[in-house]
Amino acid sequence: MAPKIITIIGSLNTDLVTVTPRVPSGGETLTASSFSTGSGGKGANQAVACARLSRPKPSTSSSSTSTASSIKVKMVGAVGDDAFGPGIIQNMEKDGIDVSGIKLIPNQSTGVAVILVESSSGENRILLSPGANSTLQPEDFLTPETLGTPLPSLIILQLEIPLPTVLQIIKTAKEAKVPVLLNPAPAVPLPEEVFHGLEHLVLNESESAILTGRAIGETEYDFDWSVVGKEFLSKGVKNVVITLGAKGAFYAGGKGGDGEMCLVGVEKIKVVDTTAAGDTFVGAYAVQVVNEGGEGGMEKVLELACRAAGRTCEKAGAQAAIPWVDEVEGLRMS
């Protein structure tokens, strides 16, 4: 039986990570605790999460590309021909990801994310330089064939490539009847037609506020997330997931602004670094819905996705912290 295909179209970056006891104030200089580099980008992180959360961690005597899985993960994006680009591609190959859709762009820099991690809280602040990610253009995705042959079971998108390109991919995918999971990060207001028939919308608290025209602080404390869930459902989204950090995740699904809703809590963990936690959640969620979930329905899907994201928070780094399926209790391959 042919494996199901998850195609991630999005950003590939090199992360420059500085760990500091606290974030310096304007004009202040602090001595950092550590500095490291690694592969990142929301698109690449989500591809790695899908690959690792659909197969067990390989032993040192085998390669991840030979590890059996019911899912094939393909990455589509662009890197520069600088010192960073080829390494990013090689690292993704090691995780068993199909990299044939990654372009190496001459005379262009690879995307770079400068990340400050505050060790006292585990929170991060990110400054992004898109580089080669900006070369993905709408005309690259005008026909169903540009989405891959055979067509994928699911396409995952974020907003770290040009917005017109994302909108064109969604349009082409709808015409080809390919389900799309949109993770609208970093969030910007989107045209209403994006939501019509969108299979999965996965976003965090601040992103949900921006997309519904609310002030970010308005959704704090005891906010009723069913209100936002119903708003997105009424716009035509089929499945809405709002990640709430330490408060868990909220789900709404159904037609015409009504349907199933649930709020799932999370286990208490020691947070080291929240970088890529949201991307891990997206990967775990995507793998489960493509494998048609299992017992427990969407509540169980969210519970396991939260658990996978929690494992990422317990380690430093982006892709280096993303767990394999056998490292997340209760999460299994189909």
C-alpha positions as CSV (number, residue, x, y, z in Angstrom):
1,M,0.0,0.0,0.0
2,A,1.4,3.4,-1.1
3,P,2.2,5.7,1.8
4,K,0.1,8.9,2.3
5,I,1.9,12.1,1.4
6,I,2.2,15.2,3.5
7,T,3.7,18.1,1.6
8,I,5.0,21.1,3.5
9,I,5.4,24.3,1.4
10,G,7.2,27.0,3.4
11,S,10.3,28.5,4.9
12,L,13.8,27.0,5.5
13,N,16.1,29.0,7.7
14,T,19.3,28.8,9.7
15,D,18.7,29.7,13.3
16,L,21.3,31.8,15.2
17,V,20.3,31.1,18.8
18,T,21.6,33.2,21.8
19,V,20.6,32.1,25.3
20,T,20.5,34.9,27.9
21,P,19.4,35.1,31.5
22,R,17.1,37.9,30.4
23,V,16.5,40.0,27.4
24,P,18.5,43.3,27.5
25,S,16.8,46.6,27.6
26,G,17.4,49.3,24.9
27,G,21.1,50.3,24.8
28,E,22.1,47.6,27.3
29,T,24.7,45.0,26.7
30,L,24.6,41.6,28.5
31,T,26.9,38.6,28.4
32,A,25.0,35.7,26.9
33,S,25.0,32.2,28.4
34,S,25.5,30.4,25.1
35,F,25.3,30.7,21.3
36,S,24.5,28.0,18.7
37,T,23.4,27.5,15.1
38,G,20.9,25.1,13.8
39,S,18.3,24.4,11.0
40,G,14.9,26.1,11.4
41,G,12.1,27.9,9.6
42,K,8.5,27.1,10.3
43,G,8.1,25.2,7.1
44,A,11.2,23.1,7.7
45,N,10.4,22.6,11.4
46,Q,6.9,21.3,10.5
47,A,8.4,18.9,7.9
48,V,10.8,17.5,10.5
49,A,8.0,17.2,13.0
50,C,5.8,15.3,10.5
51,A,8.7,13.0,9.6
52,R,9.8,12.2,13.1
53,L,6.3,11.8,14.5
54,S,5.4,9.3,11.9
55,R,8.3,6.9,12.6
56,P,10.5,5.7,15.5
57,K,14.0,7.1,16.1
58,P,16.5,5.1,14.1
59,S,19.2,3.2,15.8
60,T,22.8,4.3,15.2
61,S,23.2,1.3,12.9
62,S,20.4,2.4,10.5
63,S,19.2,5.5,8.7
64,S,15.9,7.3,9.2
65,T,15.3,7.0,5.5
66,S,14.9,3.3,5.8
67,T,12.6,3.4,8.8
68,A,9.1,2.1,7.9
69,S,6.3,4.7,7.9
70,S,2.8,5.0,6.6
71,I,3.5,8.6,5.7
72,K,5.9,10.2,3.1
73,V,6.9,13.7,4.0
74,K,7.9,16.2,1.2
75,M,9.4,19.6,1.7
76,V,8.9,22.4,-1.0
77,G,10.9,25.6,-0.5
78,A,14.1,27.4,-1.3
79,V,17.6,28.0,0.2
80,G,20.5,30.1,-1.0
81,D,23.8,28.9,-2.4
82,D,25.7,30.2,0.7
83,A,27.3,28.3,3.5
84,F,23.9,27.5,5.1
85,G,21.7,26.2,2.3
86,P,23.3,22.8,1.4
87,G,23.5,21.9,5.1
88,I,19.8,22.5,5.6
89,I,19.0,20.1,2.8
90,Q,21.4,17.4,4.1
91,N,19.9,17.5,7.6
92,M,16.3,17.1,6.2
93,E,17.4,14.1,4.1
94,K,18.8,12.5,7.3
95,D,15.2,12.7,8.8
96,G,13.9,10.8,5.8
97,I,12.3,13.9,4.1
98,D,11.9,14.1,0.3
99,V,13.9,17.2,-0.5
100,S,13.4,17.1,-4.3
101,G,11.1,20.2,-4.0
102,I,13.8,22.4,-2.4
103,K,15.4,24.8,-4.8
104,L,19.0,26.0,-4.4
105,I,18.9,29.7,-5.6
106,P,22.1,31.1,-7.0
107,N,23.4,34.4,-5.7
108,Q,20.8,34.4,-2.9
109,S,21.2,34.1,0.9
110,T,19.4,31.4,2.9
111,G,16.7,32.6,5.3
112,V,18.1,33.5,8.8
113,A,16.3,33.7,12.1
114,V,18.1,35.5,15.0
115,I,16.6,34.0,18.2
116,L,17.0,35.3,21.8
117,V,16.0,32.7,24.4
118,E,15.4,34.0,27.9
119,S,16.7,31.1,30.2
120,S,14.7,32.4,33.2
121,S,11.4,31.8,31.4
122,G,12.1,29.7,28.3
123,E,10.4,32.3,26.2
124,N,11.9,33.3,22.9
125,R,12.1,36.4,20.6
126,I,12.8,36.0,16.9
127,L,14.0,38.4,14.2
128,L,13.6,36.9,10.7
129,S,15.4,37.7,7.4
130,P,13.6,35.8,4.7
131,G,16.4,35.5,2.0
132,A,15.7,32.7,-0.5
133,N,12.2,32.1,1.0
134,S,11.0,35.2,-0.8
135,T,11.7,33.6,-4.2
136,L,8.7,31.3,-4.1
137,Q,6.2,33.0,-6.3
138,P,2.5,32.5,-7.2
139,E,3.2,31.5,-10.8
140,D,5.1,28.4,-9.4
141,F,1.8,26.9,-8.2
142,L,-0.8,27.6,-10.8
143,T,-1.9,24.0,-11.7
144,P,-2.6,20.9,-9.6
145,E,0.6,19.3,-11.1
146,T,2.7,21.9,-9.3
147,L,1.5,20.5,-6.0
148,G,3.1,17.1,-6.7
149,T,2.4,13.9,-8.5
150,P,0.7,12.0,-7.1
151,L,-1.3,14.7,-5.3
152,P,-0.5,14.9,-1.5
153,S,-3.0,13.8,1.2
154,L,-2.4,17.1,3.0
155,I,-0.6,20.3,2.3
156,I,0.8,22.3,5.2
157,L,1.3,26.1,4.8
158,Q,2.6,29.0,7.0
159,L,3.2,32.7,6.3
160,E,7.0,32.8,6.1
161,I,6.9,32.8,2.3
162,P,5.3,35.6,0.3
163,L,1.6,35.9,1.1
164,P,0.4,36.0,-2.6
165,T,2.2,32.6,-3.0
166,V,0.3,31.2,0.0
167,L,-3.0,32.4,-1.4
168,Q,-2.3,30.9,-4.8
169,I,-1.4,27.5,-3.3
170,I,-4.6,27.5,-1.3
171,K,-6.6,28.4,-4.4
172,T,-4.9,25.6,-6.5
173,A,-5.3,23.1,-3.7
174,K,-9.0,23.8,-3.4
175,E,-9.4,23.3,-7.1
176,A,-7.6,20.0,-6.9
177,K,-9.6,19.0,-3.8
178,V,-6.4,18.6,-1.7
179,P,-6.9,19.3,2.0
180,V,-4.9,22.2,3.4
181,L,-3.6,22.9,6.9
182,L,-2.9,26.6,7.4
183,N,-0.7,27.7,10.3
184,P,-1.0,31.5,9.8
185,A,2.3,32.5,11.4
186,P,3.5,35.1,11.6
187,A,-0.1,36.4,11.5
188,V,-1.4,39.1,9.2
189,P,-5.0,39.8,8.3
190,L,-6.2,37.4,5.5
191,P,-8.9,37.7,2.8
192,E,-12.1,36.0,3.7
193,E,-11.9,33.6,0.8
194,V,-8.9,31.9,2.5
195,F,-11.3,30.4,5.1
196,H,-13.9,29.1,2.7
197,G,-13.5,25.3,2.7
198,L,-10.2,25.4,4.5
199,E,-9.8,21.9,6.1
200,H,-7.6,22.8,9.1
201,L,-6.7,26.1,10.7
202,V,-4.1,25.8,13.5
203,L,-3.1,29.0,15.2
204,N,-2.1,30.4,18.6
205,E,-3.8,33.0,20.9
206,S,-2.2,36.1,19.4
207,E,-2.7,34.8,15.8
208,S,-6.4,34.2,16.5
209,A,-6.8,37.7,17.9
210,I,-5.2,39.3,14.8
211,L,-7.3,37.2,12.4
212,T,-10.5,38.1,14.1
213,G,-9.7,41.8,14.6
214,R,-9.3,41.6,18.4
215,A,-6.7,43.3,20.6
216,I,-4.1,40.6,21.6
217,G,-4.8,41.2,25.3
218,E,-8.5,40.7,24.8
219,T,-8.1,36.9,24.8
220,E,-6.3,36.5,28.1
221,Y,-7.6,35.1,31.4
222,D,-10.9,33.3,31.2
223,F,-11.7,34.0,27.6
224,D,-14.5,31.9,26.0
225,W,-12.7,30.3,23.0
226,S,-15.9,28.9,21.6
227,V,-16.7,32.4,20.4
228,V,-13.6,32.6,18.2
229,G,-14.1,28.9,17.2
230,K,-17.6,29.7,16.0
231,E,-16.4,32.7,14.1
232,F,-13.9,30.7,12.1
233,L,-16.4,27.9,11.5
234,S,-19.0,30.4,10.2
235,K,-16.3,31.7,7.7
236,G,-16.1,28.1,6.3
237,V,-13.2,26.5,8.2
238,K,-13.9,22.8,8.8
239,N,-11.5,22.3,11.8
240,V,-10.2,25.0,14.0
241,V,-7.4,24.5,16.6
242,I,-6.2,27.2,18.9
243,T,-3.0,26.4,20.9
244,L,-3.0,28.0,24.3
245,G,0.5,27.3,25.6
246,A,0.5,26.1,29.2
247,K,-3.4,26.2,29.1
248,G,-3.5,23.5,26.4
249,A,-5.5,23.6,23.1
250,F,-9.0,24.3,22.0
251,Y,-10.8,22.6,19.1
252,A,-13.9,23.5,17.1
253,G,-15.3,21.5,14.2
254,G,-18.5,21.5,12.3
255,K,-20.6,23.4,9.7
256,G,-22.4,26.7,9.9
257,G,-20.7,28.0,13.0
258,D,-21.7,25.1,15.3
259,G,-20.4,21.6,16.0
260,E,-18.0,19.7,18.2
261,M,-15.9,21.7,20.7
262,C,-13.4,20.7,23.3
263,L,-10.6,22.1,25.5
264,V,-7.6,19.9,26.3
265,G,-5.2,20.6,29.1
266,V,-1.5,19.8,29.1
267,E,0.9,18.0,31.4
268,K,3.1,20.2,33.7
269,I,6.6,20.3,32.4
270,K,9.9,22.1,33.0
271,V,10.2,24.6,30.1
272,V,13.7,25.0,28.7
273,D,13.0,26.6,25.3
274,T,9.6,27.1,23.5
275,T,11.2,27.4,20.1
276,A,9.5,25.0,17.6
277,A,6.9,23.8,20.1
278,G,4.1,25.2,17.9
279,D,5.6,23.5,14.8
280,T,5.8,20.2,16.7
281,F,2.1,20.5,17.6
282,V,1.3,21.1,13.9
283,G,3.4,18.1,12.8
284,A,1.8,15.8,15.4
285,Y,-1.7,17.0,14.6
286,A,-1.1,16.6,10.8
287,V,0.3,13.0,11.1
288,Q,-2.7,12.0,13.2
289,V,-5.4,13.5,11.0
290,V,-3.8,12.0,7.9
291,N,-3.7,8.6,9.6
292,E,-7.4,9.3,10.5
293,G,-6.8,9.8,14.2
294,G,-7.8,6.8,16.1
295,E,-9.8,6.1,19.3
296,G,-10.8,9.2,21.2
297,G,-11.5,11.5,18.3
298,M,-10.2,15.1,18.1
299,E,-9.8,15.4,21.8
300,K,-7.2,12.6,21.8
301,V,-5.5,14.1,18.7
302,L,-5.1,17.4,20.6
303,E,-3.9,15.7,23.8
304,L,-1.1,13.9,21.9
305,A,-0.2,16.9,19.9
306,C,0.2,18.9,23.1
307,R,2.3,16.2,24.6
308,A,4.6,16.2,21.6
309,A,4.9,20.0,21.8
310,G,5.7,19.6,25.5
311,R,8.6,17.2,24.8
312,T,10.0,19.9,22.5
313,C,9.8,22.6,25.2
314,E,11.9,20.4,27.5
315,K,14.9,20.7,25.2
316,A,16.9,23.6,23.8
317,G,16.9,24.4,20.1
318,A,14.4,24.1,17.2
319,Q,14.7,21.0,15.1
320,A,17.2,19.4,17.5
321,A,14.4,19.4,20.1
322,I,11.6,17.8,18.0
323,P,10.9,14.3,19.3
324,W,10.4,11.0,17.3
325,V,7.2,9.1,17.6
326,D,8.5,6.6,20.2
327,E,9.6,9.5,22.4
328,V,6.0,10.7,22.9
329,E,4.0,8.5,25.2
330,G,0.7,7.4,23.6
331,L,1.6,8.6,20.1
332,R,1.8,5.7,17.6
333,M,2.2,5.1,13.9
334,S,-1.0,3.9,12.2
